[in-house]
Amino acid sequence: MRGQDWIERAGELFEAAMFGGDTSALDRSDEALDAIEAPLSMARGKVLHVRFLNDREENSRELVLFGRAAELYQRLGATRFSRGASRPR
């Protein structure tokens, strides 16, 4: 999702769940937000890694961020691929 699209999508899914009684919107909301958080966590981990390479001072958040990104990507892959979509090449 680009720009503010994910914010609007999350809002739509919230409203569908909250006011429309669509409980499946909660799972779709989790997936949409995970799809945003995964690359964000990876990017933050990369920035901290470059800082480590520059000043040789470890930051414990680096490993946490990479772990979170891996967890989210794995969850997203399991969700997307279990629905019959082919793996990206």
ABEGO torsion letter per residue (X at the ends): XBEAAAAAAAAAAAAAAAAAGBAAAAAAAAAAAAAAAAAAAAAAAAAAAAAAAAAGBBBAAAAAAAAAAAAAAAAAAAAAAAAGBBBBX
